[in-house]
Amino acid sequence: MDYKFLNKVVGQIVSETIIDYGEEIIVSPFHPFTLSHPPFSDHCRDVYGLKGQEIKYVWKEYKQAIKDKVNNGL
């Protein structure tokens, strides 16, 4: 796996994620509850061309990055 590329994908998805601390909501570019955005796996596959293990890696890193941002108020 090309971790340099995958980490750039993580960074891009994190940068596109909106965290509203006042309203306590997180809006992601792959939000599954709207018709205009596919779920995470589809988003990674369609936008970045990722597959299986690459998607799992990006999901793990993305979740951790968002948790860090929420917990640290960034």
Helices and strands as residue ranges (DSSP letters): H 3-15, E 18-20, E 25-27, H 40-48, H 52-72
